[in-house]
């Protein structure tokens, strides 16, 4: 399992909702347009494919940023605390 930050800027509210729902299928929300996902290589392909199908490449932007475990552990939060993702947590995709 690899960890990624998925960040997006989606121009259309309808596409924005679809992108958020896709991200929720694979991980959990850190901020309004930022998700942490821990997925296998196969799931990464599925995530990327689903996001690509929904977005408008001329208007939208989605960033998928790989994280190492040490990067994730060194994350600093200012203000409201962020929930820590426990490596023993399981994401179930139906």
Beta strands, then each sheet from edge to edge (+ up, - down):
strand 1: 2-9
strand 2: 27-31
strand 3: 34-39
strand 4: 61-67
sheet 1: 2+ 3- 1+ 4-
end
